[in-house]
């Protein structure tokens, strides 16, 4: 999680409550404005999954394969609420929703100053909150009971000219 502009955030126990605490080097000018929250998704967790009839190759021939493999998995979270004291955010807008580089712009009509505490609530995203990668190609043995060197399609990785975005390989 971070604040737009130069700054750092850390998770720990503050004032006897576990929460994020952020310090920013940006000047807060006691005016309305937007903060950006980022890096609140979990990507490429490996989940052991039984896959059936996957599109593989044995030697040079197409062959269907079934096996239990570790599948890359993505868990989407979303900003559900935010406030400065009793003043709720005016708008909460996700950018690149359900992608690994998702951020959320939170706009406050109330004044933001260096003395404010900004509360942000993050929860599991809407259904489906979890996406799993699918196999586009792999190698197998003659029996078709192994899945080796799979090529994964990760729907949470945006592409440019057909290539995955840097950082989402």
Secondary structure as UniProt FT lines:
FT   STRAND          7..14
FT   TURN            15..16
FT   STRAND          17..24
FT   STRAND          31..38
FT   STRAND          42..58
FT   TURN            59..60
FT   STRAND          61..75
FT   STRAND          77..84
FT   TURN            85..86
FT   STRAND          87..88
FT   STRAND          91..95
FT   TURN            97..98
FT   TURN            100..101
FT   STRAND          103..112
FT   TURN            114..115
FT   STRAND          118..124
FT   STRAND          130..132
FT   STRAND          134..139
FT   TURN            142..143
FT   STRAND          148..153
FT   TURN            155..156
FT   STRAND          159..160
FT   TURN            161..162
FT   STRAND          163..164
FT   TURN            166..167
//
